[in-house]
Amino acid sequence: MKRIFFIALSLFVLNIAKAQTAPAKDINSFFQFTNSDYDLGRIPFGKPVKYDLFIKNIGMDSSSLDNIQVGCGCTTPEYEKGKRFGPGQTIKVTLGFNGNTMGVFSKMATIYLSGGFSKVVTFKGETFTAPATTPATTNASVEKLKQL
C-alpha cells in the first residue's frame, strides 16, 4: 500500500513540476504589433503629440485588450477597454505624450491582452525649444536710431 501511495505521489509531483516548466506562449505567434517601437522625431517642448499603435490578431481565437499601463503621467493611452477582436482583426491604441520632457526622451507602456499576454511598447523623440524671436525693426525705430 505504501508503494502505491509513493508511486501516486511521485506522479503527482512530476505533473506539477511539468506544469510549472511549460514553455511560455510567444506573443508574436498570436499578435502582430505595428509601431511598437516608435520614433516621434523632434517636437516642440510642451506640445502634446499622439501616435497610433495597431494590434492585429493573427491567432486562432478571439482576444480582448484588457488594460494599458503607462510608465509616467506624461503618457496617456486612448483605447477601448475590453474590446474584443477576432482572428484577422486589428485594433487601434493611441498613445499621447504631453511633450513636457526637455531634450531626448524614451517612454513606455505595457499592453495587457487576454490569455495572459502582455507587451511593452516604447516611443522616443526629442523636444526642442524654439529660439526666442526678436522684435522686427520698423522704419520708425530706424529713424529714431538715426537721430541719436
Buried (B, 14 or more C-beta within 10 A) or exposed (E): EEEEEEEEEEEEEEEEEEEEEEEEEEBEEBBBBEBBEBEBEEBEBEEEBEBEBEBBBEBEEEBBBBEBEBEEEBBBBEBEEEBEBEEEEEBBBEBBBBBEBEEEBEBBBEBBBEBEBBBEBBBBBBBEEEEEEEEEEEEEEEEEEEEE
